[in-house]
Amino acid sequence: MHSTKRRAALTAAALVAAVTATTLPAAFAAPGAADTPRTERVSVAGDGAQADGASEYPDVSADGRYVVFSSEAKNLTPGDTDTWPDVYVRDLKRGTVERVSVQDSGAEFTDFVSQRPTISDNGRYVTFAAVTYERGEYYSGIYVRDLKTKRTELVSLSDADKPVEGQSTTAAETSEDGRYVTFVSSLKDNGDYVDGMNSGVYVRDRKKGTTKRISEIVTGGASSSYFISQFTVSADGSHIAYSMGQQRPGLDGRTYLYDRKTGQSRRLDLTPSGADREVGVDSLTRDGRYGVFTARSGDLVPGDTNEKYDVFRIDLRTDAIERIVYAADGSQPDGNSIEAKITPDGRRVVFVSSASGLVAGDPGSASLYVRDLRTGKNQRVDVPQGGGEADSAVSHYGLSADARTVAFTSDATNLVPDDTNGVRDVFVRHLR
């Protein structure tokens, strides 16, 4: 992986719809049921049966109670008769699973592929990207499912409530109260098209029914070919960091921070003097004060000599940058650390790393870790029940507000007993 600003948009993987809630067996442990860390598999059917299809793209509510994920499985809830993947939410407290990529009525969509779900911090709203076949052509949009009212709403809309092309390859993000939904959409569909760019970052105010482009438009003709490659939103919705890539190989991207209060964006990948630097933003704290990103540059902080991708924190008020991930003995990591996310309060950071020694005696194998920035202690997340090493790496993950509940996708077969379905699953690790 490269730094956020140079990262290309993630490749899409599809999904579909219909609502049902099913209670899990009493043996399924709820959060807080034990003081010791433990690993659970959550992509299972209501009766505890293994999923008969691959599951991925998890996200977690702030309190760690709800986990959303997408799955190709057809046996997670009754009545799943379509042939497409779906989006589900798992209530870890009640032990229920519900299919949420469904119509307002609760009925299945027809020819509907949904993917990349996210959940609002309050656990009420689930967003997902979907591709559906309507009126003889395919349409890609962003939807919100209200888990309280059981309503499904298309939010990739223009001010005139015209459906626009929401990018299904980039997950939408919702403010903690569900009012604002940020998504990537075609500039042309929104009347913002200029030669040299094909997409922008938009915010839908669900209360006012308005849509606003917050990303900059970079001109320069087809030779520039800028597109939105990634964005992240602070939980309170006050700040949005986004990155642009370029379709021509070898060209640099750009990273910006948008301030909702001022309505302005500023470049982050330039020093105060205007020199280029390898800075992006993978994740923001709740108020947008701090961001984290990964980079290989040895020029960002003094003494960076390991020539690996490291995790950095940037103070978006002072522009100060520091490296925040170290081995258990305080040394520089001997492997790459990438895909960083910071908790809303800024205390913990979660990341994937191939470095050894992040935990004493840990050999390192592209594992998922949580680092407490206050204590300087690392914990490995993808740990099998009973300990040891997972036999496959982590791909996507999501976390609760305190990072004590982390959901992740893995092809590992030894994280829980009797994992014999031979497909990718979603797991949850409950930490101390």
C-alpha positions as CSV (number, residue, x, y, z in Angstrom):
1,M,0.0,0.0,0.0
2,H,1.0,3.6,-0.6
3,S,0.1,6.7,1.4
4,T,-3.5,7.8,1.3
5,K,-3.0,10.5,-1.3
6,R,-1.6,8.1,-3.8
7,R,-4.0,5.3,-3.2
8,A,-6.3,4.4,-6.0
9,A,-10.0,3.9,-5.4
10,L,-10.7,0.4,-3.9
11,T,-12.1,-2.2,-6.3
12,A,-15.8,-2.7,-6.0
13,A,-17.4,-6.0,-4.9
14,A,-21.2,-6.3,-5.1
15,L,-24.4,-6.9,-3.0
16,V,-28.4,-7.0,-2.6
17,A,-31.6,-7.0,-0.2
18,A,-34.6,-8.1,2.3
19,V,-35.2,-7.8,6.0
20,T,-35.3,-10.5,8.6
21,A,-34.2,-10.7,12.2
22,T,-33.1,-14.0,13.7
23,T,-31.9,-14.8,17.2
24,L,-28.5,-16.4,17.7
25,P,-28.0,-19.3,20.1
26,A,-27.3,-18.4,23.7
27,A,-23.8,-19.6,23.3
28,F,-22.9,-16.5,21.2
29,A,-21.1,-14.2,23.7
30,A,-22.2,-10.6,24.0
31,P,-19.6,-7.8,24.5
32,G,-18.5,-7.5,28.0
33,A,-19.3,-11.1,28.8
34,A,-15.7,-11.8,29.9
35,D,-12.8,-9.7,31.0
36,T,-10.3,-11.5,28.9
37,P,-9.8,-10.8,25.2
38,R,-11.7,-13.2,22.9
39,T,-12.4,-13.7,19.3
40,E,-15.9,-14.4,17.8
41,R,-17.1,-15.2,14.3
42,V,-20.1,-12.9,13.5
43,S,-20.8,-13.9,9.8
44,V,-22.9,-16.9,10.8
45,A,-26.5,-17.8,10.4
46,G,-29.2,-17.3,13.0
47,D,-28.8,-20.9,14.2
48,G,-25.1,-20.6,14.4
49,A,-24.5,-22.4,11.0
50,Q,-21.4,-21.3,9.0
51,A,-22.0,-18.9,6.2
52,D,-22.2,-20.6,2.8
53,G,-20.6,-17.6,1.0
54,A,-17.8,-15.1,1.6
55,S,-18.3,-12.1,4.0
56,E,-16.3,-8.9,4.2
57,Y,-16.2,-5.1,4.7
58,P,-17.2,-4.9,8.4
59,D,-17.9,-1.7,10.3
60,V,-18.8,-1.2,14.0
61,S,-21.0,1.3,15.9
62,A,-19.4,3.5,18.5
63,D,-20.5,1.5,21.4
64,G,-19.4,-1.8,19.9
65,R,-22.9,-3.3,19.9
66,Y,-23.6,-3.4,16.1
67,V,-21.4,-4.8,13.3
68,V,-22.4,-4.4,9.7
69,F,-20.9,-6.4,6.9
70,S,-21.6,-7.6,3.3
71,S,-21.9,-11.3,2.4
72,E,-22.5,-13.5,-0.5
73,A,-24.0,-16.1,1.8
74,K,-27.6,-17.1,1.2
75,N,-28.2,-18.8,4.6
76,L,-27.7,-16.0,7.1
77,T,-31.4,-15.1,7.3
78,P,-34.5,-16.9,6.1
79,G,-36.2,-15.9,2.9
80,D,-33.1,-14.9,1.0
81,T,-34.1,-15.9,-2.5
82,D,-32.1,-13.5,-4.7
83,T,-28.9,-14.4,-6.3
84,W,-26.8,-11.4,-5.2
85,P,-24.8,-10.5,-2.1
86,D,-26.4,-8.6,0.7
87,V,-25.7,-6.2,3.6
88,Y,-26.3,-7.4,7.2
89,V,-26.2,-6.0,10.7
90,R,-25.3,-8.1,13.8
91,D,-26.6,-7.0,17.2
92,L,-23.9,-8.4,19.5
93,K,-26.0,-7.7,22.6
94,R,-29.2,-9.4,21.5
95,G,-27.6,-11.9,19.3
96,T,-29.7,-11.1,16.2
97,V,-28.8,-10.8,12.5
98,E,-30.8,-8.7,10.1
99,R,-30.6,-8.1,6.3
100,V,-30.7,-4.4,5.7
101,S,-30.1,-3.9,1.9
102,V,-33.8,-4.0,1.2
103,Q,-36.6,-1.9,-0.1
104,D,-38.7,0.4,2.0
105,S,-41.3,-2.3,2.2
106,G,-38.7,-4.8,3.4
107,A,-39.0,-6.8,0.1
108,E,-35.9,-7.8,-1.8
109,F,-34.6,-5.7,-4.6
110,T,-34.4,-7.2,-8.1
111,D,-31.0,-7.3,-9.7
112,F,-29.5,-5.3,-6.8
113,V,-25.8,-5.6,-5.9
114,S,-24.8,-3.9,-2.6
115,Q,-21.5,-3.5,-0.9
116,R,-19.2,-1.6,1.4
117,P,-21.6,-0.8,4.3
118,T,-20.8,1.6,7.1
119,I,-22.8,2.3,10.3
120,S,-23.3,5.6,12.1
121,D,-21.8,6.0,15.5
122,N,-25.2,5.8,17.2
123,G,-25.9,2.5,15.5
124,R,-29.1,3.6,13.8
125,Y,-28.2,4.3,10.2
126,V,-26.5,1.9,7.8
127,T,-25.1,3.2,4.5
128,F,-24.2,1.0,1.6
129,A,-23.3,1.4,-2.1
130,A,-25.4,-0.5,-4.6
131,V,-25.5,-1.3,-8.3
132,T,-29.0,-2.0,-9.6
133,Y,-30.3,-2.7,-13.1
134,E,-33.1,-0.3,-13.8
135,R,-34.9,0.7,-17.0
136,G,-32.5,-1.2,-19.2
137,E,-29.2,0.2,-17.7
138,Y,-27.1,-0.2,-14.6
139,Y,-27.2,2.5,-11.9
140,S,-24.8,2.9,-9.0
141,G,-26.1,4.7,-5.9
142,I,-25.7,5.2,-2.1
143,Y,-28.5,4.2,0.2
144,V,-29.2,4.6,3.9
145,R,-31.2,2.1,6.0
146,D,-32.8,3.5,9.2
147,L,-32.7,0.5,11.6
148,K,-35.3,2.1,13.8
149,T,-38.0,3.1,11.3
150,K,-37.1,0.3,8.8
151,R,-37.0,2.8,6.0
152,T,-34.5,2.7,3.0
153,E,-33.5,6.0,1.4
154,L,-31.5,6.8,-1.7
155,V,-29.1,9.6,-0.6
156,S,-26.9,10.0,-3.7
157,L,-29.2,12.8,-5.0
158,S,-28.8,16.2,-6.5
159,D,-30.4,19.3,-5.0
160,A,-33.3,18.7,-7.4
161,D,-33.6,15.2,-5.9
162,K,-32.4,13.7,-9.1
163,P,-30.5,10.4,-8.6
164,V,-26.8,10.8,-9.3
165,E,-24.0,8.2,-9.9
166,G,-22.7,7.4,-6.4
167,Q,-19.4,5.6,-6.6
168,S,-19.8,2.1,-5.3
169,T,-16.1,1.6,-5.1
170,T,-15.8,4.1,-2.2
171,A,-17.8,3.6,1.0
172,A,-20.1,6.4,2.1
173,E,-19.7,7.8,5.6
174,T,-22.4,9.1,7.9
175,S,-22.1,11.7,10.7
176,E,-22.7,10.3,14.2
177,D,-26.3,11.4,14.2
178,G,-27.0,10.2,10.7
179,R,-27.9,13.7,9.3
180,Y,-25.0,14.1,6.9
181,V,-23.9,11.5,4.4
182,T,-20.7,12.0,2.5
183,F,-20.1,10.1,-0.7
184,V,-18.2,10.2,-4.0
185,S,-20.2,11.0,-7.1
186,S,-19.8,11.9,-10.8
187,L,-19.2,15.6,-11.4
188,K,-21.1,15.5,-14.6
189,D,-24.3,14.1,-13.0
190,N,-24.2,17.0,-10.5
191,G,-23.6,19.7,-13.1
192,D,-20.0,20.3,-11.9
193,Y,-18.1,18.6,-14.7
194,V,-14.9,20.2,-16.0
195,D,-12.3,18.7,-18.3
196,G,-9.7,16.9,-16.3
197,M,-11.8,15.5,-13.4
198,N,-14.5,12.8,-13.3
199,S,-15.6,12.7,-9.6
200,G,-16.0,14.8,-6.5
201,V,-16.9,14.5,-2.8
202,Y,-20.5,15.4,-1.9
203,V,-22.3,15.8,1.4
204,R,-26.1,15.2,1.6
205,D,-27.9,16.9,4.4
206,R,-30.8,14.5,5.0
207,K,-32.7,17.0,7.1
208,K,-32.6,19.9,4.6
209,G,-32.7,17.7,1.5
210,T,-29.6,19.4,0.0
211,T,-26.5,18.1,-1.6
212,K,-23.2,20.1,-1.7
213,R,-19.9,19.4,-3.4
214,I,-17.1,20.1,-0.9
215,S,-14.1,18.9,-2.9
216,E,-11.9,21.1,-5.0
217,I,-12.0,20.9,-8.8
218,V,-8.5,20.8,-10.4
219,T,-8.4,21.9,-14.0
220,G,-5.7,21.1,-16.6
221,G,-7.4,19.0,-19.2
222,A,-7.2,15.3,-19.8
223,S,-3.5,15.2,-19.0
224,S,-4.4,15.7,-15.3
225,S,-7.4,13.2,-15.1
226,Y,-7.9,13.7,-11.3
227,F,-10.4,11.5,-9.5
228,I,-11.3,11.1,-5.8
229,S,-9.4,8.1,-4.4
230,Q,-10.3,8.3,-0.7
231,F,-12.0,10.4,1.9
232,T,-12.7,10.3,5.7
233,V,-15.1,12.2,7.9
234,S,-14.8,13.3,11.5
235,A,-17.5,11.8,13.7
236,D,-19.1,15.2,14.3
237,G,-19.1,15.9,10.6
238,S,-17.1,19.1,10.9
239,H,-14.1,18.1,8.8
240,I,-13.7,15.9,5.8
241,A,-10.2,14.9,4.5
242,Y,-10.0,13.6,0.9
243,S,-7.4,12.6,-1.6
244,M,-7.2,12.8,-5.3
245,G,-5.3,10.4,-7.6
246,Q,-4.4,10.7,-11.3
247,Q,-5.1,8.1,-14.0
248,R,-1.7,8.6,-15.6
249,P,1.0,6.5,-13.9
250,G,3.7,8.4,-12.1
251,L,1.8,11.5,-11.4
252,D,1.3,12.7,-7.8
253,G,-2.1,13.1,-6.1
254,R,-3.4,15.7,-3.7
255,T,-4.8,15.7,-0.2
256,Y,-7.2,18.3,1.2
257,L,-9.0,19.0,4.5
258,Y,-12.4,20.6,4.3
259,D,-13.7,22.6,7.2
260,R,-17.5,22.7,7.3
261,K,-17.5,25.9,9.5
262,T,-15.5,28.0,7.0
263,G,-16.6,26.1,3.9
264,Q,-13.0,26.0,2.7
265,S,-10.5,23.3,1.8
266,R,-6.7,23.5,2.2
267,R,-3.9,21.3,0.9
268,L,-2.3,19.0,3.4
269,D,0.4,17.4,1.2
270,L,2.3,20.7,1.0
271,T,4.6,22.2,3.6
272,P,3.9,25.7,4.9
273,S,6.5,26.8,2.4
274,G,4.8,25.0,-0.5
275,A,7.1,22.0,-0.9
276,D,5.5,18.6,-1.7
277,R,5.3,16.1,1.1
278,E,3.9,12.5,1.4
279,V,0.9,13.3,3.6
280,G,-2.6,11.9,3.4
281,V,-5.3,11.2,5.9
282,D,-6.8,7.7,6.6
283,S,-8.8,8.7,9.6
284,L,-9.8,11.7,11.8
285,T,-10.5,12.2,15.4
286,R,-14.0,13.3,16.4
287,D,-13.4,17.0,16.1
288,G,-11.0,16.8,13.2
289,R,-8.1,18.0,15.3
290,Y,-5.8,15.0,14.5
291,G,-5.5,12.7,11.5
292,V,-3.4,9.6,10.9
293,F,-1.9,8.3,7.7
294,T,0.8,6.0,6.4
295,A,3.9,7.0,4.5
296,R,7.4,5.8,3.7
297,S,9.1,9.1,3.4
298,G,12.1,9.5,5.8
299,D,11.7,13.3,5.7
300,L,8.6,13.7,7.7
301,V,10.2,13.2,11.2
302,P,13.8,13.2,12.4
303,G,15.5,9.9,12.8
304,D,13.2,7.9,10.5
305,T,15.7,5.5,9.0
306,N,13.8,2.1,8.8
307,E,12.8,2.7,5.1
308,K,9.4,1.2,5.9
309,Y,5.8,2.5,5.7
310,D,5.1,3.9,9.1
311,V,2.0,5.4,10.8
312,F,2.0,9.1,11.5
313,R,-0.2,11.5,13.2
314,I,-0.7,15.1,12.0
315,D,-2.0,17.9,14.2
316,L,-4.3,19.7,11.8
317,R,-4.1,22.9,13.8
318,T,-0.4,23.2,14.2
319,D,0.7,21.1,11.2
320,A,3.0,19.1,13.5
321,I,3.7,15.5,12.4
322,E,4.9,12.6,14.6
323,R,5.4,8.9,14.1
324,I,3.2,7.0,16.5
325,V,3.8,3.3,16.0
326,Y,6.8,1.6,17.6
327,A,7.9,-1.9,18.6
328,A,7.4,-3.1,22.1
329,D,11.0,-2.2,23.0
330,G,10.6,1.3,21.6
331,S,12.5,0.7,18.4
332,Q,11.5,1.5,14.8
333,P,9.3,-1.2,13.2
334,D,11.1,-3.6,11.0
335,G,8.1,-4.1,8.7
336,N,5.5,-2.0,6.9
337,S,2.6,-0.5,8.9
338,I,-0.4,0.6,6.9
339,E,-4.3,1.2,6.9
340,A,-4.4,3.3,10.1
341,K,-7.5,4.4,11.9
342,I,-7.6,6.6,15.0
343,T,-10.3,6.5,17.7
344,P,-12.5,9.6,18.0
345,D,-10.8,10.7,21.2
346,G,-7.4,10.3,19.7
347,R,-6.2,7.8,22.3
348,R,-5.8,4.6,20.2
349,V,-4.8,3.8,16.7
350,V,-5.5,0.5,14.8
351,F,-3.3,-0.6,11.9
352,V,-2.1,-3.5,9.9
353,S,1.6,-4.4,10.2
354,S,4.1,-7.0,9.0
355,A,6.7,-5.8,11.7
356,S,7.9,-8.2,14.3
357,G,8.2,-7.4,18.0
358,L,5.2,-5.0,18.2
359,V,4.1,-7.3,21.0
360,A,6.8,-9.0,22.9
361,G,7.6,-12.3,21.2
362,D,5.3,-11.6,18.3
363,P,6.9,-12.7,15.0
364,G,4.9,-10.4,12.8
365,S,2.8,-11.7,9.9
366,A,0.7,-8.9,8.4
367,S,-1.4,-8.8,11.6
368,L,-3.9,-6.2,12.9
369,Y,-2.9,-4.2,16.0
370,V,-4.3,-1.7,18.4
371,R,-1.8,0.8,19.9
372,D,-2.7,2.8,23.0
373,L,-0.9,6.2,22.5
374,R,-1.1,7.0,26.2
375,T,0.5,3.8,27.5
376,G,2.6,3.0,24.4
377,K,1.3,-0.6,24.5
378,N,0.4,-2.6,21.4
379,Q,-2.2,-5.5,21.3
380,R,-2.6,-7.9,18.4
381,V,-6.2,-8.2,17.2
382,D,-6.4,-11.2,14.9
383,V,-5.7,-13.8,17.6
384,P,-7.2,-17.3,17.5
385,Q,-9.3,-18.5,20.5
386,G,-6.7,-19.9,22.8
387,G,-3.9,-17.8,21.4
388,G,-1.3,-18.4,18.7
389,E,-1.0,-17.1,15.2
390,A,-3.8,-16.7,12.6
391,D,-3.1,-18.8,9.4
392,S,-4.1,-15.9,7.1
393,A,-3.9,-12.1,7.0
394,V,-6.6,-9.5,7.7
395,S,-8.1,-7.5,4.8
396,H,-10.7,-5.0,6.0
397,Y,-11.6,-3.9,9.5
398,G,-13.8,-1.5,11.6
399,L,-13.7,-0.5,15.2
400,S,-15.7,0.9,18.1
401,A,-15.1,4.3,19.5
402,D,-12.7,3.0,22.1
403,A,-11.2,0.3,19.8
404,R,-12.0,-2.4,22.4
405,T,-14.3,-4.0,19.8
406,V,-12.6,-4.6,16.4
407,A,-14.3,-6.4,13.5
408,F,-12.2,-7.7,10.7
409,T,-12.3,-9.9,7.6
410,S,-10.0,-12.9,7.3
411,D,-9.5,-16.1,5.3
412,A,-8.0,-17.7,8.4
413,T,-9.4,-21.0,9.4
414,N,-8.0,-21.2,12.9
415,L,-9.4,-18.1,14.6
416,V,-12.4,-20.1,16.0
417,P,-13.0,-23.8,16.3
418,D,-14.7,-25.7,13.5
419,D,-14.2,-23.1,10.8
420,T,-14.6,-25.4,7.8
421,N,-16.7,-23.4,5.3
422,G,-13.7,-22.6,3.2
423,V,-14.7,-18.9,2.7
424,R,-13.7,-15.5,4.0
425,D,-15.5,-14.6,7.2
426,V,-16.0,-11.6,9.5
427,F,-14.7,-11.9,13.1
428,V,-14.9,-9.7,16.1
429,R,-12.1,-9.3,18.7
430,H,-13.2,-8.0,22.1
431,L,-10.2,-6.5,23.9
432,R,-9.6,-5.4,27.5
